[in-house]
Amino acid sequence: MLNDIVNQSLEIAEYILKDDKHRKSIENSHVALNHFLNVADKLDNSQSKIILVKFIIMIAENVDSKVNFVQNEGFNKLMVLLMDKDEKVSRIISRALLHFLQIDNSDESMILEQMKGQLEKQEDYQSIKAKIKKQLRIFENLL
């Protein structure tokens, strides 16, 4: 019953967000990203997982959102979903992981400096940087 409600809610949200006007209102929204990440590990239906991961990709377009994704254990949640036996789910999760790991080489140092400036402590910055590198190694081993 609860899964049905979540699935229907995700389908309605997907329909609404097809409109650019509504989609732009949640792009780069930390609140929406956090809500979707909190729901991620509670889904049982493959189609719902696919819709949810598409939302996460859509929302996290800028550096701030990518940093927020890492801080909220986004990689770990997607890695758990990646273990799903459904090929479509695995494909969309792989695409999402690449989205979050993709940094243009010319902008890499600028992005890392922005991340560093946004974090309160140097240890936080180093911790997140190490976490990203660790998740990248895990992901590369899966491929």
Stockholm file with secondary structure:
# STOCKHOLM 1.0

chainA/1-143         MLNDIVNQSLEIAEYILKDDKHRKSIENSHVALNHFLNVADKLDNSQSKIILVKFIIMIAENVDSKVNFVQNEGFNKLMVLLMDKDEKVSRIISRALLHFLQIDNSDESMILEQMKGQLEKQEDYQSIKAKIKKQLRIFENLL
#=GR chainA/1-143 SS CHHHHHHHHHHHHHHHTTSHHHHHHHTTCHHHHHHHHHHHTTCCCHHHHHHHHHHHHHHCCSHHHHHHHHHTTHHHHHHHHHTCSCHHHHHHHHHHHHHHHCCCGGGHHHHHHHHHHHSSSHHHHHHHHHHHHHHHHHHHHHC
#=GC SS_cons         CHHHHHHHHHHHHHHHTTSHHHHHHHTTCHHHHHHHHHHHTTCCCHHHHHHHHHHHHHHCCSHHHHHHHHHTTHHHHHHHHHTCSCHHHHHHHHHHHHHHHCCCGGGHHHHHHHHHHHSSSHHHHHHHHHHHHHHHHHHHHHC
//
